[in-house]
Amino acid sequence: MKVINLSIPEETWRLARIEAAKHSTSLSALVRGYLEAMVRGQAPVIMDTGSDDRDREQRAALVAELQSSDLILGFTPSRSKTYER
């Protein structure tokens, strides 16, 4: 396993640790899980291309919402489940 160092803003680090704690995991496991999903094409690639802070924050918020949801992309429920009354 490779070890990497990241430079991130203090507030991002603090909020990411809170998210990791909410999911009973470590920040390393959270980052590792995202990177593994990204290389499998199951998570969006987010590039910091110098866009404004608001745009970057909105993309990060969207990713956080998708990761914390129970949404399963590509899942098709059975007909009986779809029309369950």
C-alpha positions, 0 to 999 in steps of 0.5 A: 500500500502506498502512503500519500500526503495531502494539503487541504484547508483546515476547515475542509480537514475538520469537516471531513473528519466529522463526516468520517466519524458520522460513518464510523470510519477514519479519514484515511478510509474515507479518502481511500474509499472515494479514490477506489470508487473514482477509479472504478468510475463509480464516483465523479472526478473533481478537479480544482481548475481554478474556478471560483470558491462557490462553484467548488463548494457546490460540487463538493456539497453535491458529492457529499450528498450523493455519498451520504444517500442510500441511492444505488445508481444503476439499480432497477427495482422489480415490477412488483416492487415498483407498483407495490401499494 
